[in-house]
Amino acid sequence: MKIIDKPEILYGELSTPRKIRTRGLLRISPGMLWIMLFLSIPALSLIVISFTTRGAYGEIEWVFTLENYKRLAGYSLFGWSPDYLKILLRSIIAGLITTVVCIILSYPLAFFISTRDKATRYLWLTALIIPFWTNLVIRTYAWQIVLAPGLPIAKLAALLHLVPPGSPLYPSPFAVYIGMISAFLPFVALPLYSSVEKLDWSLVEAANDLYCGKWRVFHQAILPQTLPGLSVGAILTFIPAMGMFLIPDLLGGAKYMLVGNLIQQQFGKSRDWPFGAAVSLALMSLTLIALVILNRKGGKMEML
C-alpha cells in the first residue's frame, strides 16, 4: 500500500511529512557528526586497540589477542593477582563515598541558601561557584598547603594521634577524599538548590500536621520533590569521581591509585596503549552500569 505524502500546514508553512523528515535530519546532522567524530570513532578505536599487542618499544602490533583483558582480570605468567581488580573496586568505592558525602553536605547547604533573601542568596551562590573560577590543579596544590604539617588541620590530626607529629596529611586516602569532595560538592549542591527552591512547602506542612517524624517528612515530602536535582548531582559526581586521576595523583601519590591513574600510566610512562585501552573500556563499562543503576533507582524512588 503506497503512503500518500499528504501536504499539511506546519508553523504557518505548507509542507509534507517527507520534507519535515528531511529538514529534521538536516538539523540534527551536525550534532550526529560531532558525536561520531569525537565519541563513536574514538570509542571504536579503543575497542580495536584493546585487542592488539604492545611491541618491544611501546608500538602497537596488530596481533589480536585477549591477553590485555586477562591481565586486567589478574592473570599473568606468574599466576593470578587481584591488584587491578582492587584498583577498579577502589575507584567505585571512592566514587560512592564522594557522592554520598557530597549529597549529605549539599542538602543542608541547599536549604540554607534557598531560605536566604534574594540579595544574600545570590552572594551565597556566587561563593559556591567561586571554586570553578580556579583551575583544578591550582585548587589541588592549595590543599597540599592546607594539609601541610605546620597548619591547624595537621596539628589537630597529630593531637588525635591520626598521624605522627610534624607529618603532613598527604599523601593519604584522607587527603584524596578531602580534595574530591571539595571539587565535586558544587556539582551536587547546585542541582539540589534548583529543586529545593521549587519545593512545595504545603506538602511538608501536611506531613507535619499528620504527625510524621523528621525522617518520614524528608522521605515522603521532601525527597520525591528534590529527586530530579539529586539524580543529576549524583550522576555529575559519581561518574567523574570514579575516573578522577589528578587529585589522587597529587594528594594520594602511590598510596591511593584509582583507575584514572592506571590509565594515565599506561598511556604515559608505560606506553602500553593496548592495556590502557582495555582499562579505559572497563571504566566506560562501569560508567554505563552506574548510569543504568542510577536511572532505575531514580525511577523507583519517583514511584514511591
Contacts in CASP RR format, 6 or more apart in sequence:
PFRMAT RR
TARGET T0000
AUTHOR 0000-0000-0000
METHOD contacts of the structure
MODEL  1
MKIIDKPEILYGELSTPRKIRTRGLLRISPGMLWIMLFLSIPALSLIVIS
FTTRGAYGEIEWVFTLENYKRLAGYSLFGWSPDYLKILLRSIIAGLITTV
VCIILSYPLAFFISTRDKATRYLWLTALIIPFWTNLVIRTYAWQIVLAPG
LPIAKLAALLHLVPPGSPLYPSPFAVYIGMISAFLPFVALPLYSSVEKLD
WSLVEAANDLYCGKWRVFHQAILPQTLPGLSVGAILTFIPAMGMFLIPDL
LGGAKYMLVGNLIQQQFGKSRDWPFGAAVSLALMSLTLIALVILNRKGGK
MEML
5 16 0 8 1.000
5 17 0 8 1.000
5 18 0 8 1.000
6 16 0 8 1.000
6 17 0 8 1.000
7 14 0 8 1.000
7 15 0 8 1.000
7 16 0 8 1.000
8 14 0 8 1.000
8 15 0 8 1.000
8 16 0 8 1.000
8 17 0 8 1.000
9 15 0 8 1.000
10 20 0 8 1.000
43 284 0 8 1.000
46 277 0 8 1.000
46 280 0 8 1.000
46 281 0 8 1.000
46 284 0 8 1.000
47 277 0 8 1.000
47 281 0 8 1.000
49 60 0 8 1.000
49 273 0 8 1.000
49 274 0 8 1.000
49 277 0 8 1.000
50 68 0 8 1.000
50 69 0 8 1.000
50 274 0 8 1.000
50 276 0 8 1.000
50 277 0 8 1.000
50 278 0 8 1.000
50 280 0 8 1.000
50 281 0 8 1.000
51 64 0 8 1.000
51 65 0 8 1.000
51 66 0 8 1.000
51 68 0 8 1.000
51 274 0 8 1.000
52 60 0 8 1.000
52 61 0 8 1.000
52 62 0 8 1.000
52 63 0 8 1.000
52 64 0 8 1.000
52 65 0 8 1.000
52 273 0 8 1.000
52 274 0 8 1.000
53 60 0 8 1.000
53 61 0 8 1.000
53 62 0 8 1.000
53 63 0 8 1.000
53 64 0 8 1.000
53 65 0 8 1.000
53 67 0 8 1.000
53 274 0 8 1.000
54 60 0 8 1.000
54 61 0 8 1.000
54 271 0 8 1.000
54 272 0 8 1.000
54 273 0 8 1.000
54 274 0 8 1.000
54 275 0 8 1.000
55 61 0 8 1.000
58 271 0 8 1.000
58 272 0 8 1.000
58 273 0 8 1.000
60 273 0 8 1.000
60 274 0 8 1.000
68 274 0 8 1.000
68 275 0 8 1.000
68 276 0 8 1.000
68 277 0 8 1.000
68 278 0 8 1.000
69 278 0 8 1.000
70 76 0 8 1.000
71 84 0 8 1.000
71 275 0 8 1.000
71 278 0 8 1.000
72 84 0 8 1.000
72 275 0 8 1.000
72 278 0 8 1.000
72 279 0 8 1.000
72 282 0 8 1.000
73 84 0 8 1.000
73 85 0 8 1.000
74 80 0 8 1.000
74 81 0 8 1.000
74 82 0 8 1.000
74 83 0 8 1.000
74 84 0 8 1.000
74 85 0 8 1.000
84 262 0 8 1.000
84 279 0 8 1.000
87 257 0 8 1.000
87 258 0 8 1.000
87 259 0 8 1.000
87 262 0 8 1.000
88 259 0 8 1.000
88 282 0 8 1.000
88 286 0 8 1.000
90 256 0 8 1.000
90 257 0 8 1.000
90 258 0 8 1.000
91 242 0 8 1.000
91 243 0 8 1.000
91 258 0 8 1.000
91 259 0 8 1.000
91 260 0 8 1.000
91 283 0 8 1.000
91 286 0 8 1.000
92 242 0 8 1.000
92 286 0 8 1.000
94 176 0 8 1.000
94 177 0 8 1.000
94 180 0 8 1.000
94 241 0 8 1.000
94 242 0 8 1.000
94 244 0 8 1.000
94 248 0 8 1.000
94 258 0 8 1.000
95 180 0 8 1.000
95 237 0 8 1.000
95 238 0 8 1.000
95 241 0 8 1.000
95 242 0 8 1.000
96 238 0 8 1.000
97 177 0 8 1.000
98 177 0 8 1.000
98 180 0 8 1.000
98 181 0 8 1.000
98 184 0 8 1.000
98 237 0 8 1.000
98 238 0 8 1.000
98 241 0 8 1.000
99 184 0 8 1.000
99 188 0 8 1.000
99 234 0 8 1.000
99 237 0 8 1.000
99 238 0 8 1.000
99 241 0 8 1.000
101 177 0 8 1.000
101 181 0 8 1.000
102 181 0 8 1.000
102 184 0 8 1.000
102 185 0 8 1.000
102 187 0 8 1.000
102 188 0 8 1.000
102 189 0 8 1.000
102 233 0 8 1.000
102 237 0 8 1.000
103 188 0 8 1.000
103 192 0 8 1.000
103 230 0 8 1.000
103 233 0 8 1.000
103 234 0 8 1.000
105 181 0 8 1.000
105 185 0 8 1.000
105 188 0 8 1.000
105 189 0 8 1.000
106 185 0 8 1.000
106 188 0 8 1.000
106 189 0 8 1.000
106 192 0 8 1.000
107 192 0 8 1.000
107 226 0 8 1.000
109 128 0 8 1.000
109 185 0 8 1.000
109 189 0 8 1.000
109 192 0 8 1.000
109 193 0 8 1.000
110 189 0 8 1.000
110 192 0 8 1.000
110 193 0 8 1.000
110 195 0 8 1.000
110 196 0 8 1.000
110 226 0 8 1.000
111 196 0 8 1.000
112 124 0 8 1.000
113 121 0 8 1.000
113 124 0 8 1.000
113 125 0 8 1.000
113 128 0 8 1.000
113 193 0 8 1.000
114 121 0 8 1.000
114 193 0 8 1.000
114 196 0 8 1.000
114 197 0 8 1.000
114 199 0 8 1.000
116 124 0 8 1.000
125 190 0 8 1.000
125 193 0 8 1.000
128 186 0 8 1.000
128 189 0 8 1.000
128 190 0 8 1.000
129 186 0 8 1.000
129 190 0 8 1.000
131 139 0 8 1.000
131 182 0 8 1.000
131 183 0 8 1.000
131 186 0 8 1.000
132 186 0 8 1.000
136 183 0 8 1.000
136 246 0 8 1.000
136 247 0 8 1.000
137 246 0 8 1.000
137 250 0 8 1.000
139 179 0 8 1.000
139 182 0 8 1.000
139 183 0 8 1.000
140 179 0 8 1.000
140 183 0 8 1.000
140 246 0 8 1.000
140 247 0 8 1.000
140 250 0 8 1.000
140 251 0 8 1.000
141 250 0 8 1.000
143 170 0 8 1.000
143 175 0 8 1.000
143 178 0 8 1.000
143 179 0 8 1.000
143 182 0 8 1.000
143 251 0 8 1.000
144 168 0 8 1.000
144 170 0 8 1.000
144 250 0 8 1.000
144 251 0 8 1.000
145 151 0 8 1.000
146 153 0 8 1.000
147 153 0 8 1.000
147 154 0 8 1.000
147 168 0 8 1.000
147 169 0 8 1.000
147 170 0 8 1.000
147 175 0 8 1.000
147 178 0 8 1.000
147 251 0 8 1.000
148 154 0 8 1.000
148 168 0 8 1.000
149 155 0 8 1.000
149 158 0 8 1.000
149 166 0 8 1.000
149 167 0 8 1.000
149 168 0 8 1.000
150 166 0 8 1.000
153 169 0 8 1.000
154 163 0 8 1.000
154 166 0 8 1.000
154 167 0 8 1.000
154 168 0 8 1.000
154 169 0 8 1.000
157 163 0 8 1.000
157 169 0 8 1.000
158 164 0 8 1.000
158 165 0 8 1.000
158 166 0 8 1.000
158 167 0 8 1.000
163 169 0 8 1.000
169 175 0 8 1.000
170 251 0 8 1.000
170 252 0 8 1.000
171 251 0 8 1.000
171 252 0 8 1.000
171 253 0 8 1.000
171 254 0 8 1.000
171 255 0 8 1.000
171 256 0 8 1.000
172 251 0 8 1.000
172 252 0 8 1.000
172 255 0 8 1.000
172 256 0 8 1.000
173 252 0 8 1.000
173 255 0 8 1.000
173 256 0 8 1.000
175 251 0 8 1.000
175 252 0 8 1.000
176 247 0 8 1.000
176 248 0 8 1.000
176 251 0 8 1.000
176 252 0 8 1.000
176 256 0 8 1.000
178 251 0 8 1.000
179 247 0 8 1.000
179 251 0 8 1.000
180 241 0 8 1.000
180 244 0 8 1.000
180 247 0 8 1.000
183 247 0 8 1.000
184 236 0 8 1.000
184 237 0 8 1.000
184 240 0 8 1.000
184 241 0 8 1.000
187 233 0 8 1.000
187 236 0 8 1.000
187 237 0 8 1.000
188 230 0 8 1.000
188 233 0 8 1.000
188 234 0 8 1.000
188 236 0 8 1.000
188 237 0 8 1.000
191 228 0 8 1.000
191 229 0 8 1.000
191 230 0 8 1.000
191 232 0 8 1.000
191 233 0 8 1.000
191 236 0 8 1.000
192 226 0 8 1.000
192 229 0 8 1.000
192 230 0 8 1.000
192 233 0 8 1.000
194 229 0 8 1.000
195 225 0 8 1.000
195 226 0 8 1.000
195 227 0 8 1.000
195 228 0 8 1.000
195 229 0 8 1.000
195 230 0 8 1.000
196 226 0 8 1.000
198 225 0 8 1.000
199 222 0 8 1.000
199 225 0 8 1.000
199 226 0 8 1.000
200 225 0 8 1.000
203 221 0 8 1.000
203 225 0 8 1.000
204 217 0 8 1.000
204 221 0 8 1.000
204 222 0 8 1.000
206 221 0 8 1.000
207 216 0 8 1.000
207 217 0 8 1.000
207 220 0 8 1.000
207 221 0 8 1.000
208 217 0 8 1.000
212 220 0 8 1.000
212 221 0 8 1.000
223 230 0 8 1.000
223 301 0 8 1.000
224 301 0 8 1.000
224 302 0 8 1.000
224 304 0 8 1.000
227 298 0 8 1.000
227 301 0 8 1.000
227 302 0 8 1.000
231 294 0 8 1.000
231 298 0 8 1.000
234 294 0 8 1.000
235 291 0 8 1.000
235 294 0 8 1.000
238 290 0 8 1.000
238 294 0 8 1.000
239 287 0 8 1.000
239 290 0 8 1.000
239 291 0 8 1.000
242 258 0 8 1.000
242 259 0 8 1.000
242 283 0 8 1.000
242 286 0 8 1.000
242 287 0 8 1.000
242 290 0 8 1.000
243 258 0 8 1.000
243 259 0 8 1.000
243 260 0 8 1.000
243 283 0 8 1.000
244 258 0 8 1.000
244 260 0 8 1.000
245 258 0 8 1.000
245 260 0 8 1.000
245 261 0 8 1.000
245 263 0 8 1.000
245 264 0 8 1.000
248 256 0 8 1.000
248 257 0 8 1.000
248 258 0 8 1.000
248 260 0 8 1.000
248 261 0 8 1.000
249 261 0 8 1.000
249 264 0 8 1.000
259 279 0 8 1.000
259 282 0 8 1.000
259 283 0 8 1.000
259 286 0 8 1.000
260 283 0 8 1.000
262 276 0 8 1.000
262 279 0 8 1.000
263 276 0 8 1.000
263 279 0 8 1.000
263 280 0 8 1.000
263 283 0 8 1.000
266 272 0 8 1.000
266 273 0 8 1.000
266 275 0 8 1.000
266 276 0 8 1.000
266 279 0 8 1.000
267 273 0 8 1.000
267 276 0 8 1.000
END
